[in-house]
Structure formats: structure tokens, C-alpha cells
Amino acid sequence: MDPLLELFGLIAGAITSMGFVPQLIRGHRTKKLDDVSYYMPMILAVGMTLWFIYGVLIDSLAIMIANTFGVCCCLVLIAMKKAYT
């Protein structure tokens, strides 16, 4: 794959994946995740896992990294919700 395209994908994945960070920080600080559904991170984790597999199949590091980070964030969010409620 073209290195410039891969870099573009890595930047896009990093920006998109950072969307989880404010929720994780807020949840950790307040210890309240009542307003977060279990379904949202579970469904996202399944979708991101499929995206990861797709990234493996087309050999795209950007897709694999972004979706690995996203799945990890979803799992942390689920664990935090379980621990704090």
C-alpha cells in the first residue's frame, strides 16, 4: 500500500478513535456511567472487530491499529460500567 495513503489512514484512525477518550476520562473521574448503554460499546466492539479482520485481510496497518484501539476502549468502557454501577 502507498505509504502516504497508510499515513492518511493512521491519522484518520487516531482522530476517530480519540472520540472514546473523553467518555473514559469522565467515567473514571465521576465513577458514574448510568447514562451509557451496555449495547453501544458491545455493538461497536463487534463492528470494530470485523473492521480489524478486514484490515488483516487487506493488510492495512491503519485499519488494524485504529480498530484494535477502539475495541480496547469499548472493553474498558464496559468494564468501567460494570464496576461503577
C-alpha positions in Angstrom: 0.0 0.0 0.0 1.1 3.5 -0.7 2.9 4.9 2.4 1.1 8.3 2.1 -2.3 6.6 2.0 -1.4 4.5 5.0 -0.3 7.6 6.9 -3.6 9.3 6.0 -5.4 6.2 7.3 -3.4 6.2 10.5 -4.2 9.9 11.1 -7.9 9.3 10.4 -8.0 6.3 12.7 -6.3 8.2 15.5 -8.7 11.1 15.3 -11.7 8.8 15.2 -10.5 6.6 18.0 -9.9 9.6 20.3 -13.6 10.0 20.4 -13.7 7.4 23.2 -11.2 9.1 25.4 -13.4 11.9 26.9 -16.0 9.3 27.9 -13.4 7.1 29.5 -11.9 10.0 31.4 -15.3 11.3 32.5 -16.4 7.8 33.6 -13.2 7.3 35.6 -13.4 10.7 37.3 -17.1 10.6 38.2 -17.4 6.8 38.7 -20.9 7.2 37.1 -21.8 5.5 33.8 -25.5 5.2 34.3 -26.2 7.2 31.1 -24.0 4.8 29.0 -25.8 1.8 27.5 -24.1 -1.6 27.5 -25.3 -2.1 24.0 -23.5 0.8 22.4 -19.9 -0.4 23.3 -20.8 -4.0 22.7 -22.1 -3.3 19.2 -19.2 -1.1 18.4 -16.7 -3.7 19.6 -18.3 -6.3 17.3 -18.2 -3.9 14.3 -14.6 -2.9 15.0 -13.6 -6.5 15.3 -15.0 -7.1 11.9 -13.1 -4.0 10.6 -9.9 -5.4 12.2 -10.4 -8.7 10.4 -11.0 -6.7 7.2 -7.7 -4.8 7.8 -5.9 -8.1 8.3 -7.3 -9.4 5.0 -6.3 -6.4 3.0 -3.0 -5.9 5.0 -3.9 -2.4 6.2 -1.9 -1.4 9.3 -4.0 1.7 9.8 -7.3 -0.2 9.9 -5.8 -2.8 12.3 -4.4 -0.3 14.7 -7.4 2.0 14.8 -9.8 -0.8 15.4 -7.7 -2.5 18.0 -7.6 0.7 20.0 -11.3 1.1 19.5 -12.1 -2.4 20.7 -9.9 -1.9 23.7 -11.7 1.3 24.6 -15.1 -0.4 24.3 -14.0 -3.2 26.6 -12.6 -0.7 29.1 -15.9 1.2 28.9 -17.9 -2.0 29.5 -15.7 -3.0 32.4 -16.0 0.5 34.0 -19.8 0.5 33.6 -19.9 -2.9 35.3 -17.6 -1.8 38.1 -19.2 1.5 38.8 -22.9 0.5 38.7 
